[in-house]
Amino acid sequence: ILVALIGTLVLALLAADCASGDEGEIVGACAARILIAIGVALINLAHVVGLLLFQSAGYEGLWSRFFARISLFGTPTAVVVSLLLGLAM
């Protein structure tokens, strides 16, 4: 859950940094960073709520592990992709 929260915050800061840049920046890469940040925020929001509900009911099956792994591995991957898009600008 902590990786999801911190990663979402980092993605939001990267998207905000892109949006506040000069007029000559690549528009497509900036739009992609913003969409990645929004998409990961929505996914992590759903997954963190799901994980909290799973833990409150004592469920530790397939879906609990799936939600945890998507947030744990998907969020850092999205941060790396966003950073690579920033280097391309």
N, CA, C and O atoms as CSV, one atom per row, in Angstrom:
chain,resi,resn,atom,element,x,y,z
A,1,ILE,N,N,0.837,-1.186,0.000
A,1,ILE,CA,C,0.000,0.000,0.000
A,1,ILE,C,C,0.878,1.245,0.000
A,1,ILE,O,O,0.552,2.243,-0.642
A,2,LEU,N,N,1.995,1.181,0.723
A,2,LEU,CA,C,2.892,2.323,0.784
A,2,LEU,C,C,3.521,2.617,-0.574
A,2,LEU,O,O,3.674,3.781,-0.946
A,3,VAL,N,N,3.886,1.575,-1.315
A,3,VAL,CA,C,4.451,1.759,-2.659
A,3,VAL,C,C,3.424,2.436,-3.568
A,3,VAL,O,O,3.769,3.317,-4.355
A,4,ALA,N,N,2.172,2.024,-3.456
A,4,ALA,CA,C,1.115,2.613,-4.281
A,4,ALA,C,C,0.928,4.096,-3.949
A,4,ALA,O,O,0.789,4.920,-4.853
A,5,LEU,N,N,0.924,4.429,-2.681
A,5,LEU,CA,C,0.726,5.826,-2.286
A,5,LEU,C,C,1.893,6.713,-2.705
A,5,LEU,O,O,1.692,7.781,-3.282
A,6,ILE,N,N,3.110,6.269,-2.413
A,6,ILE,CA,C,4.287,7.074,-2.761
A,6,ILE,C,C,4.455,7.152,-4.276
A,6,ILE,O,O,4.764,8.217,-4.811
A,7,GLY,N,N,4.254,6.036,-4.964
A,7,GLY,CA,C,4.381,6.031,-6.418
A,7,GLY,C,C,3.379,6.940,-7.098
A,7,GLY,O,O,3.714,7.623,-8.066
A,8,THR,N,N,2.157,6.955,-6.605
A,8,THR,CA,C,1.129,7.825,-7.164
A,8,THR,C,C,1.496,9.287,-6.950
A,8,THR,O,O,1.286,10.120,-7.832
A,9,LEU,N,N,2.036,9.595,-5.791
A,9,LEU,CA,C,2.474,10.959,-5.514
A,9,LEU,C,C,3.609,11.372,-6.444
A,9,LEU,O,O,3.607,12.488,-6.963
A,10,VAL,N,N,4.576,10.487,-6.659
A,10,VAL,CA,C,5.695,10.779,-7.553
A,10,VAL,C,C,5.197,11.002,-8.978
A,10,VAL,O,O,5.637,11.930,-9.656
A,11,LEU,N,N,4.275,10.146,-9.431
A,11,LEU,CA,C,3.721,10.306,-10.778
A,11,LEU,C,C,2.969,11.626,-10.922
A,11,LEU,O,O,3.046,12.270,-11.968
A,12,ALA,N,N,2.252,12.029,-9.893
A,12,ALA,CA,C,1.536,13.306,-9.935
A,12,ALA,C,C,2.519,14.470,-10.025
A,12,ALA,O,O,2.283,15.431,-10.757
A,13,LEU,N,N,3.622,14.383,-9.281
A,13,LEU,CA,C,4.627,15.446,-9.339
A,13,LEU,C,C,5.312,15.498,-10.694
A,13,LEU,O,O,5.587,16.585,-11.203
A,14,LEU,N,N,5.592,14.352,-11.283
A,14,LEU,CA,C,6.196,14.324,-12.614
A,14,LEU,C,C,5.249,14.899,-13.665
A,14,LEU,O,O,5.680,15.626,-14.561
A,15,ALA,N,N,3.972,14.578,-13.556
A,15,ALA,CA,C,2.987,15.119,-14.500
A,15,ALA,C,C,2.825,16.621,-14.313
A,15,ALA,O,O,2.686,17.354,-15.292
A,16,ALA,N,N,2.841,17.085,-13.078
A,16,ALA,CA,C,2.713,18.517,-12.816
A,16,ALA,C,C,3.930,19.269,-13.320
A,16,ALA,O,O,3.805,20.380,-13.834
A,17,ASP,N,N,5.105,18.674,-13.180
A,17,ASP,CA,C,6.330,19.299,-13.673
A,17,ASP,C,C,6.287,19.426,-15.189
A,17,ASP,O,O,6.738,20.427,-15.745
A,18,CYS,N,N,5.757,18.436,-15.842
A,18,CYS,CA,C,5.646,18.437,-17.302
A,18,CYS,C,C,4.661,19.516,-17.755
A,18,CYS,O,O,4.919,20.230,-18.724
A,19,ALA,N,N,3.557,19.629,-17.066
A,19,ALA,CA,C,2.517,20.581,-17.462
A,19,ALA,C,C,2.947,22.028,-17.244
A,19,ALA,O,O,2.418,22.932,-17.891
A,20,SER,N,N,3.891,22.259,-16.351
A,20,SER,CA,C,4.315,23.625,-16.072
A,20,SER,C,C,5.549,24.016,-16.870
A,20,SER,O,O,6.168,25.040,-16.581
A,21,GLY,N,N,5.917,23.225,-17.863
A,21,GLY,CA,C,7.130,23.478,-18.641
A,21,GLY,C,C,6.940,24.544,-19.700
A,21,GLY,O,O,5.916,25.225,-19.752
A,22,ASP,N,N,7.950,24.671,-20.543
A,22,ASP,CA,C,7.938,25.663,-21.616
A,22,ASP,C,C,6.948,25.275,-22.704
A,22,ASP,O,O,6.473,24.141,-22.762
A,23,GLU,N,N,6.649,26.246,-23.570
A,23,GLU,CA,C,5.708,26.004,-24.655
A,23,GLU,C,C,6.301,25.088,-25.729
A,23,GLU,O,O,5.551,24.474,-26.487
A,24,GLY,N,N,7.617,24.985,-25.808
A,24,GLY,CA,C,8.253,24.216,-26.860
A,24,GLY,C,C,8.397,22.743,-26.578
A,24,GLY,O,O,8.978,22.023,-27.391
A,25,GLU,N,N,7.888,22.262,-25.451
A,25,GLU,CA,C,8.022,20.850,-25.109
A,25,GLU,C,C,7.144,19.989,-26.007
A,25,GLU,O,O,6.194,20.473,-26.623
A,26,ILE,N,N,7.478,18.711,-26.069
A,26,ILE,CA,C,6.694,17.762,-26.852
A,26,ILE,C,C,5.361,17.547,-26.150
A,26,ILE,O,O,5.315,17.115,-24.999
A,27,VAL,N,N,4.289,17.850,-26.850
A,27,VAL,CA,C,2.955,17.793,-26.256
A,27,VAL,C,C,2.522,16.350,-26.012
A,27,VAL,O,O,1.892,16.067,-24.993
A,28,GLY,N,N,2.841,15.440,-26.914
A,28,GLY,CA,C,2.415,14.051,-26.786
A,28,GLY,C,C,3.002,13.371,-25.564
A,28,GLY,O,O,2.299,12.648,-24.859
A,29,ALA,N,N,4.293,13.596,-25.305
A,29,ALA,CA,C,4.943,12.985,-24.151
A,29,ALA,C,C,4.362,13.540,-22.852
A,29,ALA,O,O,4.199,12.808,-21.876
A,30,CYS,N,N,4.055,14.820,-22.846
A,30,CYS,CA,C,3.472,15.431,-21.649
A,30,CYS,C,C,2.066,14.879,-21.395
A,30,CYS,O,O,1.695,14.593,-20.256
A,31,ALA,N,N,1.301,14.735,-22.463
A,31,ALA,CA,C,-0.043,14.172,-22.324
A,31,ALA,C,C,0.034,12.723,-21.847
A,31,ALA,O,O,-0.792,12.288,-21.045
A,32,ALA,N,N,1.022,11.976,-22.337
A,32,ALA,CA,C,1.193,10.586,-21.905
A,32,ALA,C,C,1.535,10.514,-20.421
A,32,ALA,O,O,1.035,9.641,-19.712
A,33,ARG,N,N,2.377,11.417,-19.951
A,33,ARG,CA,C,2.725,11.433,-18.521
A,33,ARG,C,C,1.498,11.719,-17.661
A,33,ARG,O,O,1.311,11.107,-16.609
A,34,ILE,N,N,0.676,12.641,-18.109
A,34,ILE,CA,C,-0.530,12.976,-17.356
A,34,ILE,C,C,-1.500,11.797,-17.345
A,34,ILE,O,O,-2.085,11.483,-16.308
A,35,LEU,N,N,-1.672,11.143,-18.493
A,35,LEU,CA,C,-2.572,9.988,-18.559
A,35,LEU,C,C,-2.052,8.824,-17.719
A,35,LEU,O,O,-2.839,8.128,-17.076
A,36,ILE,N,N,-0.755,8.608,-17.717
A,36,ILE,CA,C,-0.169,7.549,-16.881
A,36,ILE,C,C,-0.436,7.847,-15.409
A,36,ILE,O,O,-0.819,6.955,-14.651
A,37,ALA,N,N,-0.234,9.096,-15.005
A,37,ALA,CA,C,-0.454,9.469,-13.600
A,37,ALA,C,C,-1.912,9.274,-13.200
A,37,ALA,O,O,-2.194,8.748,-12.123
A,38,ILE,N,N,-2.828,9.689,-14.047
A,38,ILE,CA,C,-4.251,9.541,-13.730
A,38,ILE,C,C,-4.647,8.063,-13.700
A,38,ILE,O,O,-5.356,7.621,-12.795
A,39,GLY,N,N,-4.187,7.311,-14.686
A,39,GLY,CA,C,-4.524,5.887,-14.750
A,39,GLY,C,C,-4.012,5.111,-13.555
A,39,GLY,O,O,-4.741,4.311,-12.969
A,40,VAL,N,N,-2.753,5.345,-13.189
A,40,VAL,CA,C,-2.181,4.633,-12.047
A,40,VAL,C,C,-2.852,5.072,-10.746
A,40,VAL,O,O,-3.038,4.260,-9.840
A,41,ALA,N,N,-3.211,6.338,-10.651
A,41,ALA,CA,C,-3.915,6.799,-9.443
A,41,ALA,C,C,-5.257,6.097,-9.290
A,41,ALA,O,O,-5.617,5.687,-8.186
A,42,LEU,N,N,-5.998,5.954,-10.379
A,42,LEU,CA,C,-7.291,5.271,-10.307
A,42,LEU,C,C,-7.125,3.789,-9.982
A,42,LEU,O,O,-7.871,3.237,-9.174
A,43,ILE,N,N,-6.146,3.148,-10.614
A,43,ILE,CA,C,-5.897,1.730,-10.346
A,43,ILE,C,C,-5.486,1.525,-8.893
A,43,ILE,O,O,-6.002,0.635,-8.216
A,44,ASN,N,N,-4.562,2.347,-8.418
A,44,ASN,CA,C,-4.095,2.200,-7.036
A,44,ASN,C,C,-5.196,2.508,-6.029
A,44,ASN,O,O,-5.268,1.876,-4.976
A,45,LEU,N,N,-6.043,3.464,-6.343
A,45,LEU,CA,C,-7.157,3.771,-5.447
A,45,LEU,C,C,-8.056,2.547,-5.283
A,45,LEU,O,O,-8.426,2.185,-4.166
A,46,ALA,N,N,-8.398,1.925,-6.385
A,46,ALA,CA,C,-9.246,0.732,-6.326
A,46,ALA,C,C,-8.538,-0.418,-5.622
A,46,ALA,O,O,-9.152,-1.148,-4.844
A,47,HIS,N,N,-7.253,-0.578,-5.896
A,47,HIS,CA,C,-6.530,-1.707,-5.320
A,47,HIS,C,C,-6.278,-1.536,-3.825
A,47,HIS,O,O,-6.339,-2.510,-3.075
A,48,VAL,N,N,-5.998,-0.324,-3.388
A,48,VAL,CA,C,-5.782,-0.107,-1.953
A,48,VAL,C,C,-7.080,-0.341,-1.193
A,48,VAL,O,O,-7.070,-0.958,-0.127
A,49,VAL,N,N,-8.191,0.141,-1.723
A,49,VAL,CA,C,-9.482,-0.118,-1.078
A,49,VAL,C,C,-9.767,-1.615,-1.061
A,49,VAL,O,O,-10.223,-2.154,-0.053
A,50,GLY,N,N,-9.496,-2.287,-2.187
A,50,GLY,CA,C,-9.698,-3.734,-2.249
A,50,GLY,C,C,-8.832,-4.479,-1.257
A,50,GLY,O,O,-9.301,-5.398,-0.586
A,51,LEU,N,N,-7.568,-4.089,-1.160
A,51,LEU,CA,C,-6.676,-4.751,-0.205
A,51,LEU,C,C,-7.133,-4.559,1.235
A,51,LEU,O,O,-7.067,-5.487,2.041
A,52,LEU,N,N,-7.597,-3.358,1.556
A,52,LEU,CA,C,-8.098,-3.117,2.914
A,52,LEU,C,C,-9.338,-3.961,3.204
A,52,LEU,O,O,-9.489,-4.495,4.303
A,53,LEU,N,N,-10.220,-4.078,2.219
A,53,LEU,CA,C,-11.410,-4.915,2.410
A,53,LEU,C,C,-11.041,-6.387,2.529
A,53,LEU,O,O,-11.602,-7.102,3.360
A,54,PHE,N,N,-10.100,-6.846,1.703
A,54,PHE,CA,C,-9.657,-8.241,1.780
A,54,PHE,C,C,-9.048,-8.543,3.141
A,54,PHE,O,O,-9.331,-9.586,3.731
A,55,GLN,N,N,-8.216,-7.639,3.642
A,55,GLN,CA,C,-7.572,-7.866,4.931
A,55,GLN,C,C,-8.572,-7.818,6.075
A,55,GLN,O,O,-8.425,-8.548,7.055
A,56,SER,N,N,-9.583,-6.971,5.964
A,56,SER,CA,C,-10.572,-6.898,7.050
A,56,SER,C,C,-11.409,-8.171,7.118
A,56,SER,O,O,-11.896,-8.532,8.189
A,57,ALA,N,N,-11.581,-8.852,5.995
A,57,ALA,CA,C,-12.352,-10.095,5.983
A,57,ALA,C,C,-11.465,-11.323,6.164
A,57,ALA,O,O,-11.970,-12.440,6.272
A,58,GLY,N,N,-10.153,-11.128,6.199
A,58,GLY,CA,C,-9.233,-12.245,6.376
A,58,GLY,C,C,-8.988,-13.045,5.097
A,58,GLY,O,O,-8.474,-14.162,5.153
A,59,TYR,N,N,-9.355,-12.480,3.950
A,59,TYR,CA,C,-9.175,-13.178,2.678
A,59,TYR,C,C,-7.748,-12.971,2.172
A,59,TYR,O,O,-7.275,-11.839,2.075
A,60,GLU,N,N,-7.069,-14.066,1.854
A,60,GLU,CA,C,-5.713,-13.967,1.315
A,60,GLU,C,C,-5.561,-14.884,0.109
A,60,GLU,O,O,-4.561,-15.590,-0.021
A,61,GLY,N,N,-6.544,-14.870,-0.759
A,61,GLY,CA,C,-6.545,-15.736,-1.924
A,61,GLY,C,C,-5.922,-15.093,-3.149
A,61,GLY,O,O,-5.113,-14.171,-3.044
A,62,LEU,N,N,-6.307,-15.588,-4.297
A,62,LEU,CA,C,-5.753,-15.173,-5.581
A,62,LEU,C,C,-5.923,-13.681,-5.835
A,62,LEU,O,O,-4.969,-13.017,-6.239
A,63,TRP,N,N,-7.110,-13.144,-5.607
A,63,TRP,CA,C,-7.365,-11.743,-5.931
A,63,TRP,C,C,-6.620,-10.795,-5.002
A,63,TRP,O,O,-6.206,-9.716,-5.424
A,64,SER,N,N,-6.448,-11.177,-3.761
A,64,SER,CA,C,-5.678,-10.338,-2.847
A,64,SER,C,C,-4.226,-10.238,-3.308
A,64,SER,O,O,-3.643,-9.153,-3.312
A,65,ARG,N,N,-3.651,-11.366,-3.694
A,65,ARG,CA,C,-2.269,-11.359,-4.195
A,65,ARG,C,C,-2.169,-10.598,-5.516
A,65,ARG,O,O,-1.195,-9.883,-5.750
A,66,PHE,N,N,-3.175,-10.752,-6.378
A,66,PHE,CA,C,-3.187,-10.045,-7.660
A,66,PHE,C,C,-3.207,-8.534,-7.446
A,66,PHE,O,O,-2.422,-7.811,-8.060
A,67,PHE,N,N,-4.095,-8.056,-6.584
A,67,PHE,CA,C,-4.187,-6.619,-6.315
A,67,PHE,C,C,-2.879,-6.096,-5.736
A,67,PHE,O,O,-2.411,-5.025,-6.124
A,68,ALA,N,N,-2.294,-6.835,-4.823
A,68,ALA,CA,C,-1.050,-6.398,-4.191
A,68,ALA,C,C,0.087,-6.349,-5.209
A,68,ALA,O,O,0.883,-5.410,-5.198
A,69,ARG,N,N,0.172,-7.334,-6.077
A,69,ARG,CA,C,1.278,-7.377,-7.046
A,69,ARG,C,C,1.133,-6.329,-8.130
A,69,ARG,O,O,2.130,-5.766,-8.582
A,70,ILE,N,N,-0.077,-6.060,-8.549
A,70,ILE,CA,C,-0.271,-5.016,-9.564
A,70,ILE,C,C,0.182,-3.663,-9.002
A,70,ILE,O,O,0.856,-2.903,-9.697
A,71,SER,N,N,-0.175,-3.365,-7.779
A,71,SER,CA,C,0.255,-2.101,-7.172
A,71,SER,C,C,1.744,-2.098,-6.889
A,71,SER,O,O,2.409,-1.078,-7.065
A,72,LEU,N,N,2.275,-3.237,-6.450
A,72,LEU,CA,C,3.683,-3.305,-6.068
A,72,LEU,C,C,4.615,-3.221,-7.266
A,72,LEU,O,O,5.662,-2.579,-7.186
A,73,PHE,N,N,4.256,-3.856,-8.374
A,73,PHE,CA,C,5.128,-3.868,-9.541
A,73,PHE,C,C,4.688,-2.896,-10.628
A,73,PHE,O,O,5.529,-2.390,-11.371
A,74,GLY,N,N,3.410,-2.628,-10.737
A,74,GLY,CA,C,2.906,-1.735,-11.770
A,74,GLY,C,C,3.225,-0.275,-11.521
A,74,GLY,O,O,3.530,0.463,-12.458
A,75,THR,N,N,3.159,0.149,-10.273
A,75,THR,CA,C,3.416,1.543,-9.948
A,75,THR,C,C,4.875,1.932,-10.212
A,75,THR,O,O,5.104,2.950,-10.864
A,76,PRO,N,N,5.878,1.168,-9.736
A,76,PRO,CA,C,7.264,1.538,-10.080
A,76,PRO,C,C,7.544,1.475,-11.580
A,76,PRO,O,O,8.335,2.266,-12.094
A,77,THR,N,N,6.910,0.552,-12.277
A,77,THR,CA,C,7.076,0.488,-13.730
A,77,THR,C,C,6.535,1.751,-14.384
A,77,THR,O,O,7.146,2.284,-15.311
A,78,ALA,N,N,5.400,2.228,-13.908
A,78,ALA,CA,C,4.822,3.461,-14.449
A,78,ALA,C,C,5.711,4.663,-14.152
A,78,ALA,O,O,5.817,5.569,-14.979
A,79,VAL,N,N,6.355,4.686,-12.977
A,79,VAL,CA,C,7.276,5.778,-12.644
A,79,VAL,C,C,8.465,5.768,-13.603
A,79,VAL,O,O,8.884,6.821,-14.084
A,80,VAL,N,N,9.007,4.591,-13.882
A,80,VAL,CA,C,10.143,4.483,-14.807
A,80,VAL,C,C,9.736,4.933,-16.206
A,80,VAL,O,O,10.488,5.653,-16.862
A,81,VAL,N,N,8.559,4.521,-16.671
A,81,VAL,CA,C,8.082,4.933,-17.996
A,81,VAL,C,C,7.897,6.438,-18.055
A,81,VAL,O,O,8.249,7.070,-19.051
A,82,SER,N,N,7.352,7.012,-17.006
A,82,SER,CA,C,7.162,8.462,-16.967
A,82,SER,C,C,8.497,9.198,-16.968
A,82,SER,O,O,8.640,10.234,-17.618
A,83,LEU,N,N,9.470,8.664,-16.244
A,83,LEU,CA,C,10.803,9.283,-16.255
A,83,LEU,C,C,11.449,9.176,-17.635
A,83,LEU,O,O,12.100,10.117,-18.089
A,84,LEU,N,N,11.275,8.039,-18.300
A,84,LEU,CA,C,11.816,7.890,-19.658
A,84,LEU,C,C,11.151,8.844,-20.641
A,84,LEU,O,O,11.807,9.385,-21.530
A,85,LEU,N,N,9.845,9.047,-20.478
A,85,LEU,CA,C,9.164,10.034,-21.312
A,85,LEU,C,C,9.696,11.440,-21.049
A,85,LEU,O,O,9.784,12.257,-21.966
A,86,GLY,N,N,10.045,11.715,-19.804
A,86,GLY,CA,C,10.624,13.017,-19.473
A,86,GLY,C,C,11.985,13.214,-20.106
A,86,GLY,O,O,12.342,14.331,-20.483
A,87,LEU,N,N,12.746,12.144,-20.227
A,87,LEU,CA,C,14.051,12.247,-20.886
A,87,LEU,C,C,13.896,12.453,-22.387
A,87,LEU,O,O,14.752,13.066,-23.025
A,88,ALA,N,N,12.802,11.939,-22.952
A,88,ALA,CA,C,12.570,12.076,-24.388
A,88,ALA,C,C,12.164,13.486,-24.771
A,88,ALA,O,O,12.254,13.858,-25.941
A,89,MET,N,N,11.720,14.271,-23.812
A,89,MET,CA,C,11.277,15.636,-24.125
A,89,MET,C,C,12.434,16.570,-24.279
A,89,MET,O,O,12.239,17.756,-24.543
